[in-house]
Amino acid sequence: MTLNLYPILIPLAPLFAALITPFPVRKNHFSNYVFSWMLMVFSFLASLVLLAQVIQDHEVKRIVLFSWGWSLLPEVAMSVDRLSSVMLVFISGFGVLLYRYSVRYLQQDSGHDRYQTLLALSISSLLFMVACADLFMLFIFWQLLTFFLSLLSHNYSHGPTIKSSFRTFITLRGGDLMFVSGIALAYHLYGTLEFNILFTRASADQTVFSIFGSGFQISGVTLITFLIFIGAMSKSAQIPLHMWLPDSLFAPTPIHALLHAGLINAGGFLLARLAPLYSLSSTTLHIVLLIGFLTAILATSMMLVQSDIKKTLGYSTIGQMGFMMMECGLGAFHLAIFHLMAHGIFKADIFLNIGKGIQNARINPSIPFKHTKSKITDYPSLISAFAFSLLFPLIILFCSHMFLGIHLLDNHGSIIFLLFSWATTSQAMLTLFRLGKPLKSKIGMLLAISFIGTIYFFAAESFIHFITINPLEVEGYLLAGALPFNMFLLLVTIIVLLITLGWYFSLFQFYDIEKFPLGIWLKRSIYLLLLNRLYLDHISEQIFHSLRMIGKNFNQKHSIFIIFLIIPILFLYFQKATFSGTSLETVLIFVASALCLPLFPIHGLYINVVTKTSRMPRLCLAIFFPGFGFYLLNSVISELPIEFLRLITIFSAMGALWAIIKTLTQVSILSFISYAAVALYSIFWLVIAQNGYISDHSIGYLCSLTIVVWGMVFAMGQLIMRYGEFEIGDVPGLFKTMPYFSFLFVLLIMVAIGLPPFSLFFGYIGILMSNAIVLSSEFVGIILIWFFSCWYFFQMMQSVLFGVAREDILYKDLGFIEIAILVIVVTLLIIPVNVVLYWLSFTVNSFLIFSGISL
Amino acid sequence: MNSTQEEEFLELINIVDKASHVIGYNWPMTYFVHHNPISRLETIPFHKAIDLANHFLKSRGYLSNEMYRKQVNTGRIKIEHLNAAIQSYISKTGVDNSVELNGKEIKRSQVIRAHLLNGITAPTCKQINEIIETHQDEKLIRFISKKIQKKYVERANSKLVYQKMTAAEWCDSTFGTNLVFRVNNELIKWCGSFLDEGHAIWPLPGRQKGFYEAWRSLAMNEWSTCGIKNSKKKINELSNNPFSIVVEKLNTLGVPKEYWQDYISLHLASLHGWASFINWRSKNSEYEWQKAYPIDLIQYLGIRLFYECELVEQTCRHEINKEGNFKTILSFESSKLKEILSIESKKLEDSWKILRLLEFLGVDKNIILEATPIKMEDLLIWVNELEEKEHGPIWLDAFERGYIDDLIFKVNTNVNYIAEKTSQNQRPSAQMIFCIDVRSEPFRRNLESIGNYETYGFAGFFGIPISFCSYDKHHFTAQCPAIIHPKHVVREVIRDGQDKKTNKNENVEKVLELINNTFKSMKNHFVAPFAAVEAFGWFFGWHLIERTFFPGVYRKLSKPLKNILVSPLNTEIMINQDNANLDLSEEKQITYIEDALRTIGLTENFARLILVVGHASLSDNNPYEAALNCGACGGNSGEPNSRLFTKIANNQKIRQKLKTNGINIPDNTRFVSALHNTTTDEIQIYDIEDIPEAYLKELNALKLDLERAAVINNVERCKKLPGTNKNYTPKQAKKEVIRRSGDWSETRPEWGLSGNASFIIGRRDLTLNVNLNGRTFLNSYDYTKDPEGAFLQGIMMGPLIVGQWINAEHYFSTTDPEIFGSGNKIYHNIVGNVGVMSGPQSDLRVGLPLQTTTIGEINFHEPLRLCVFVEAPRKIIQDIINRQASLKSLCQNEWIHLFSIEYSINTEIFRYTAVNGWAKIQ
C-alpha cells in the first residue's frame, strides 16, 4: 500500500479493533481492550494528519481504492475533502473517548466484549459513511448503522426494551428503504451514484414526473431528494419519526453519548454531503425547513415537562436536530455541520456526567416552589426591563455582524438565524435583569455575552468558509433555500410570536399566573399535551394495535383466504383474459414449479414440507424444492403468454400480502419461517412476471434467499432438537446462554433483512435498480415486502435471543459440526453476488441446454 | 363525613398500612439510607418473612442454588458445614431415617445432600417424552416408572385468586392483554411528575392540592387516558375523595373485605419502588416536599384502582362480554378445564429423578431393579418434599456456619494470645476514635501495626445528633442515623479577620451564580437553546477530554484551581444558637462526652493526642455517592460531628466537670478532629488553628504515620477491587485509588460497606492483630466499666440496629438485584432528583446496584445475616433483650445471630437462640 492510501486506515482501524475484541487474551481484563483502544487512537491521529493535508489543498480529492466491472459502482473510492476530513476527526475523536469511557464503565459486565465490539463497529461504520465518495457505499454503511444501533439499544434482560428497540429498528429501517428508493431513482435518472458526476448530471436534468397520472407534477430531483430526506429524518429523529429516540434510552449510558453526538447527526451530514443536489430543489428544502422547525419547537417544549434526566436530554437532542435540519432547509448546510459538532460535544458531556445529578441535589437541594407569588406592581421597571432585554441584543447582534462584515439582510437564512440568536440573548438579558444586583457584574456579563456572541459568529462564519472554499457556493445554497416572501414573513412572525410567548411564560414563573387571561386553561392543556408527548406515541400504539387485531382476525377466519383468492379471479374476469395457445403441458409444469417455488394460492405444499416433516427430510426438501421449482420454471417461462404473467403478478402480490399477515400471527417457529419465506419468494415471482424472463439478478436473489431460509430452518431445527417444539417467545434469552448460536443467528438475520455485505442485499439492489422495475408499481411492492420482512425477522431474532433466560431449561450451545455448517452457510452468503451470479449463469446456461435436450 | 364513614376511613387506613408492610419504606437517594427492604416484616421469623415477600414481590430471598454450588466448588462452603446444616434441617422436620437398597444403606441426609449439591430436577413435562427417547437409560427409566405406584394427588392450592393476582394480571394471563404494563406506565408518568423535586423545568401544575386532586384536575382534560373509553367523563364524575374511590372500586371488583389487605399488597408490590417512596413521604409529614405537595398511599391506590377497574371492565366486556369483576373471574376459572398433566409423564419425571439421585449418590444404577416400590417412594418423598426453591434456608445456614466458625476461631486464638500478654500501662503515642464502619477496620489494623497507637470504634456521629449548616450553604443536613431525629442545630461560621477574603468570595460566587443562572435560562426554554448550544457547546470539549483521559489530574487539580477562584476560608463550629430548644447546653455537652468516653471505655490513660476521625467518600458521577458516606451521619460527611466533638472535649470548663464526674482527662491531652477519606484513605485534619504549637511536632509525626498506614491500606484495597493489578507497588496503588476517586467512568470507586457480616461489641484487645478483612463493624465497649449495661443498651439499640439495616440492605440487594437491589448501574436514569429508574420508564429502583454487590457473575458481597458478638455477661445481654421488644424480635426471629463472649477461666462463647436460650459453643 502506498502512503497515499493511508486514509483508508482511518475507518479500518476501528473495524480491526472490533474484530479482535471478541477474542480476549484474559477474560474480563483491561489488557483485552488496550490494543483495540490504541487502534482507535491511531485512527484519530491518522485523521488529524489527513485534515492537516486537506487544509493545504484546495481541491476535492478522491482516493480510488479499486475498480471493477459493476455498472452500479464502477469504482470504490474515498472522498477526501474538507467536509469529510473534519467529520473524520470529530468521529474518531469521539471513538477514542467513548471507548476509553466504556472500558471502565462496563467493567465486569457480562456483555462487555459484545458491547465494545458493537461500539467499535458503529464507529467504524460512521467513519466509512462520512468518507464515502458515492451514494451507494454511503447507503451500505447507513443501514449497517441502523442495525448496530438497534442491537446496542437493547438492555438484553429487560422486557420493555425489546419492544422499544424494535421500534427503533423499524423506524430507522423504514427510513433506509425510502433512502434506497431515492437512490434507485437517482441511478435510473442519472446513471451514476458517484457524487460529483451525480451533481453535474442532476443540474442538467429536467425530468418531471406526474404522480399517478394526475395533474400533479413533481420534478425528478425533488422526488429523489425528498425520498432521501425521509431517510435522513428517521436517523435524525425528526417529528413524526422521532419516537425511537426516547425509546432507545434503555441502552447503557455511554451509548447515548455515541448516539447523541454521532449517529443522530447522520441526517445532517447526509444533507450537507448532498448539498449541491438539494440546492436544485427549493421545494424539498422548504419541506426540510418546515419539518425541522416543527421538530425544534415541539421537541424542545416537550423537554420542559420531563421529570427525568435521560428523557430531558433525549427531547432536547431531538429539538437540536430539528434546528440542524432547519439550517439545512435554509440552505446553510455547513452551519448545520458546525451546529452538530457543537451540540455533539455538549450533549456527550452532559450524558457522560449523568450520575452527578443526585450529588448535586444533595449539595444544593431545591426547595418546593412557594405559591405566594408577588403581584405585578412596578409596571414601568418591568416594561423597561423588557424593552431593554428586547432591544439591546439586537444592537449587539447588529454590531457584531457589522464588525465581522457579514451582510445581514441579504438572505432569508441569516435573518432567521439572527432571530434565534436574538431569542437566546434576550433570554440571557432577562435573567440578568431579574437576578443580578451588583451593577458591575451585570455589565461584565453583558460584555461577556457580546464577546461570546461575536466569537461565535466569527467561528461559525469561518467554519463555513473553511468547509466550502468557494464563497459563491455558500451564497448559492442560501439562495436556493430562500423562501417566497409571504412564507418568509409568516415564519418570521411565528418566530417572533414564539419569542414573545417565551417571555410571557418567563413572566408566569415569577408572578401569579392564575390572574392572567386563560392562564389556567392554557397551562393545563399545553402541559397535558406535552406530558403525553403530543399523544403521538398513543396514536402509533393505536395503529399498531388495530393492525394486530386485523392480523389476528385474518389468521382465525379461513373465509378470508377465499376472498384473497376471488380478487385475482375477478380481476382476470374483468380483464377478459384468455389463455388460448398455452399447452396443457406448459400449464402443468408451471403449476408444479409454483408448488415447489411457493406461489399463492398453492404455497401450502411448501409450508407443509417445512413444518410437518421430520428433521432430515425437512432440511433436504428446503433446498431441493426451490431448486426444482426453479428448474421447472426455467423450462416453461419463455412459453408463458403475457396474460399468464399478469396472473402471476396478481397472485404473487396477493400472496405476499397473505404471507406477511400469516407470518406476523404465527406462533410456531417453523411455520413462521415458512410463511416468511413465501413472502420473500413472491418478490422473485413479481420480478419474473414483470420481466417475462429470468434475469441474472433474480437468480442471485433466489439463490441467496434459498440458502438463508435453509440456514434458518437448520438453526431452528437444532433448537427444536434441544428444547422440543417451541413457540415464538418460549425460549428467550439465548444471547447469554448460547453465544455461538446467537452470533451466527444474528448474521443470518442480517442476511434475511437484506443487510450488506451479504448477497441478499445485492440481490435486492440488483432487482430494484434494473430498468424494468424502477418506475413500475412492482417497485413499491418489493419495497413493502422488504420492509415487512425486516419487521418479522427482527421480531423473530428478538424473541429468541433477548429477554430473561428460563431457569427450568438446561441450555447447551452449538457443537462443533453445527457451528461449522452455519459458518459455511454464512460464508456462502457473504460471497459477492456477482461472483455467484457469473458462476450461476454459466452453470444454468449449460444446464438449460442439457435440460432442453432432455425435455 | 359522618361517623360510619369515618370509621370505614380509619379501617381502610389500617388495612393499607398493614398491606404496605411488604413494600416498606424507600428514602430519597440524596441521603441514601441503608435499610432492610422488608423491615416491617421483622416481627415474623426470617424465613417466613422471605416467603411472604416472595409471594407478593416475586422476589428471591436467597442466592440461587447455582451460586451456592459455586461456593462449594470454590471451597467457601465446606462439606462439613453443609452436613451440619442438613442435620439441623432434619432435626427440625423429622428424623434421619434410611432406606436399604440391595444391602446398601441410603440415609435421608445423604439424599438431601445429593439433592442440594446437584439439584435433582426433571425436565419439564412438556419435554420429557422427547428427551427420554434419546436417553441412554431409556429402558431403566421406563422400568422404574412402571414400578411406581404412588397416587398423584393434585396439591390443593389454598390461595384464592385475590391473594394470587390482581384482576388486571388475570386479564393479562388469560387474554394476553398488557393491562398491568399500561397501568404501571400511566402511574409512572404521574408519580414521576408529581414527586419531582426540582428537575422538571415546567413542573406539574396544581400539585399543592395533593396527588389525587392534581391527577384528577388534569386527567379529566386528557384526550385519551390509558386507552379507557370516555375517560374524560368518567374522571369528571369521580368523587374528590380518594378514600371513597378505593372502597368503591374494591367493591366494584368484588373483592371480599377480608382479602382487601392482600389485594392491596399485590397492587402496591406492582410498582414497589414508587409505592414505598410514597409510603415514606406520607410518614414524614415534616419533609418539605411532602408539606408542599402531599401524597399518600390511599391517593395512589385510588388512581391505580380506577385505571384497573375501568380497563378490566373494558377487557372483559370485549373478550367474553361479561362484567369485569371477581365474580366473572371465579366462574371463568372454575369452568376452565384444569390442565392435568398425564400421570404417565409425572411418573417418568419421578423415575428420572430417582435415576439422577442414584447417579449422584455414586450407587450402581441397576440396584434399583430390585428395589420395592415402597423403598423407591421413600427416596422420592425425600427429594420431592424439598423442591429446588426451598433449598435456600439450608444453604444459607451452611454459608453462615463457615463464616461464624472462622470468626470464632480467629477471636479465640487471639484472645488466648492476648491473655498471655501482660497488660502494660504505657501511654500510647496517640489514641484515635474511628467510626464503627467496616471500612475503618483495615485502616485501624494497619495503623496499629506501624506504631504505638490505640484505636477505638464509635458510631460516626459521635453520639451527638445534630442538624448542621455549613457556612456557604443555606440548608441543614441531618447528621445522625436515620433512626433518630437531630436534636441540636449547629452551624459552621467563618473565623474572624477574613473579611477581605469573604467579600471577595461573595462577589465571585455571585458572578458564578449569575453565569450559571443565565446559562440555565438559555437552556431551559423552547426557542433560546439552539443558538446557545451552538455558541457554548464547544467549551464543553475541554471538560470532556480532561475528565476522560486525566481523571487523576482532575482530582488533584480541581481543588487548588477552585481555591484560586474562591479562596478557602478558615472556619469553626459554632455551638450556641439563639433557639433555646435546640441549644446544646453545657450539661448536655458534658453528658454527650461522658457517655461517649464511658461507652468506648476510654476513661483513663489518655494519650497526648486523641484523634476523632469521621469519614466520607470521594467519588465522581456516582448517584450512589451518599451510600458510600457515613451512614451514622445520614449519608453525609462525618466532618462536622468530629469537629463538634473535639471542640467540646477541648473545652477546659467541660473537662473540669468531667473530672468531678470521675473522668480525669490530663491537661496536656488534646483532641483533634479529622476526616478519613474511605476511597483514598487520606486523613485530613481540621481546625489546625486551634492546636497549640507544642503539639505540632507530634502531630506531624502522626501525619506521617497516617500516610504510611494509608499506603498499606491502599495496597490491601487494590487487591480486592476489580480491574486492578493484584501486585501493585505502594506508589501505583496510591495512584490507582486517586484515579478511582476522580474517574467519572468508574462504577466502583470503592467497595463501600460490601462484605459486612459481623458486628463486634467489645474491647479492641479482642480483635487486636486479627485480620477481619473489612467485614466487621467494631464498636468499642468495656463491660467492666458498665456494670448496669446501660451503655450496652445504647449500643444495641443504636449502632447495632443501624448495622443490621446496612447488613440487610446488602443481603437483599445481593440475593435479588432486580427487586430488592437497583439492578445494573449502566442503565440508571435519575428521576426527579429523588432516585433512579432503569431506562426512560421503570419502577423507582430501591437498594444497591449490581456493581456494589457483584463482580461479573459472582457475588462479591456474601449475603449473610449479621453475626453480633457482645463481650459482656449473658445476664446483662438477656436483660437488655427482654427490655427491648424490637431487639428481642430480631434475635428470636433469627434476623441476626447473637453471641456473648464471657471470661471465666477461659474465654467462653455462647450463642443465643429462641429455642435453646444460651448455648455454649465448643
Interface residues (C-beta under 8 A of the other chain):
Chain A: N28 H29 F30 L97 R100 Y101 S102 V103 R104 Y105 L106 Q107 Q108 D109 S110 N155 H158 P160 T161 P246 D247 L249 F250 A251 P252 T253 P254 A296 I297 T300 S301 M303 L304 V305 Q306 S307 D308 I309 K310 K311 T312 G314 S316 G319 Q320 F323 F338 H339 M341 A342 H343 G344 I345 F346 A348 D349 I350 L352 N353 I354 G355 K356 G357 I358 Q359 A361 R362 I363 N364 P365 S366 I367 P368 F369 H371 F417 F420 S421 A423 T424 T425 Q427 A428 L430 T431 L432 L435 G436 K437 P438 S441 K442 G444 M445 I449 I452 G453 I455 Y456 A459 A460 I495 L498 I499 G502 S506 I520 K523 R524 S525 Y527 L528 L530 L531 N532 Y535 H538 Y723 G724 D808 I809 L810
Chain B: M29 T30 Y31 T121 P123 T124 K126 Q127 E130 I131 F181 K189 G192 S193 D196 E197 G198 H199 A200 I201 W202 P203 L204 P205 G206 Q208 S217 L218 N221 E222 W223 S224 E288 W289 K291 A292 Y293 K473 H475 N507 K510 V511 E513 L514 I515 N517 T518 S521 M522 N524 H525 F526 V527 A528 P529 F530 A531 A532 V533 E534 A535 F536 G537 W538 F540 G541 H543 L544 I545 R547 T548 F549 D620 N621 N622 P623 Y624 E625 A626 G635 P722 G723 D743 W744 S745 E746 T747 R748 N824 I826 Y827 H828 N829 I830 V831 G832 N833 V834 V836 M837 S838 G839 P840 Q841 S842 Q851 T854 I855 G856 E857
